[in-house]
Amino acid sequence: MTSDLPPPVYDRRHLDPEVRKERVKLAANGLNALSLALLIGAIVAPIVDETRHANLAREAVGVALGLVGIVAALFVLRYMKSKETA
């Protein structure tokens, strides 16, 4: 039983280093934006809404996760920048 369809064309864009570099930059910038939103939300929400003052542990976790995400994104972006100039 043979098929009359042409053979599948394999997409080799994922092998291109430039495409991979841009995808990593996009992911790092997305992580940075998400972490900033988490950090700002954890800091500003208790100031604006008085009912959230009771749960400071949740805000501390939000601040810690936001800072960890920002540091991770900055580390990835700085590492990629150093690889470009080297």
Phi and psi in degrees as a GROMACS rama.xvg file:
@    title "Ramachandran Plot"
@    xaxis  label "Phi"
@    yaxis  label "Psi"
@TYPE xy
-105.748  155.547  THR-2
-106.352  143.333  SER-3
-88.6781  1.72031  ASP-4
-77.5246  148.862  LEU-5
-69.5105  157.564  PRO-6
-63.971  150.548  PRO-7
-65.772  144.215  PRO-8
-95.7958  123.126  VAL-9
-88.9424  132.251  TYR-10
-82.152  117.077  ASP-11
-102.535  14.5569  ARG-12
-66.0771  -28.5605  ARG-13
-69.1967  -14.6924  HIS-14
-87.3628  -14.61  LEU-15
-73.5035  125.514  ASP-16
-64.6404  -30.9896  PRO-17
-67.3067  -39.8476  GLU-18
-65.9962  -42.6166  VAL-19
-63.0976  -40.9175  ARG-20
-62.8271  -41.9743  LYS-21
-67.9363  -35.6653  GLU-22
-66.7517  -39.8028  ARG-23
-66.3291  -41.1349  VAL-24
-61.2373  -43.272  LYS-25
-63.6383  -42.438  LEU-26
-65.8228  -41.0525  ALA-27
-66.2761  -40.4321  ALA-28
-67.4224  -35.8616  ASN-29
-65.2766  -42.0213  GLY-30
-63.3949  -39.4014  LEU-31
-62.7221  -45.3221  ASN-32
-65.186  -41.9159  ALA-33
-64.7982  -40.564  LEU-34
-67.0041  -39.5674  SER-35
-63.2493  -40.1199  LEU-36
-64.8601  -40.4043  ALA-37
-65.6354  -43.3657  LEU-38
-64.5356  -46.8528  LEU-39
-65.61  -40.5861  ILE-40
-64.2726  -38.2056  GLY-41
-71.5107  -28.5686  ALA-42
-87.8847  -42.7153  ILE-43
-81.3813  -33.2917  VAL-44
-58.2754  -44.556  ALA-45
-67.6147  -26.0624  PRO-46
-73.5634  -39.9017  ILE-47
-81.3262  -42.2182  VAL-48
-108.226  113.54  ASP-49
-68.3304  -23.1909  GLU-50
-72.506  -15.4223  THR-51
-89.9205  -0.85428  ARG-52
-66.1756  -24.5294  HIS-53
-68.9427  -25.9627  ALA-54
-112.614  72.8175  ASN-55
-75.3202  -22.6886  LEU-56
-64.7532  -38.2891  ALA-57
-66.51  -38.8488  ARG-58
-67.9748  -35.698  GLU-59
-65.2781  -39.417  ALA-60
-65.6705  -40.6358  VAL-61
-63.1383  -41.4036  GLY-62
-65.5588  -43.0748  VAL-63
-64.3745  -45.1979  ALA-64
-65.2371  -38.0378  LEU-65
-63.0615  -43.7604  GLY-66
-66.481  -39.4055  LEU-67
-63.9715  -41.7695  VAL-68
-64.9264  -40.0724  GLY-69
-66.17  -43.1982  ILE-70
-64.196  -40.3732  VAL-71
-63.7656  -44.1298  ALA-72
-64.8221  -42.6686  ALA-73
-64.4822  -37.9953  LEU-74
-62.9702  -44.7306  PHE-75
-63.7488  -44.5548  VAL-76
-67.9657  -38.8134  LEU-77
-67.8627  -38.3896  ARG-78
-62.8139  -42.6418  TYR-79
-66.9323  -37.3018  MET-80
-65.2694  -40.5055  LYS-81
-68.1045  -31.6497  SER-82
-71.0618  -31.7387  LYS-83
-69.3221  -40.1531  GLU-84
-80.908  -19.6554  THR-85
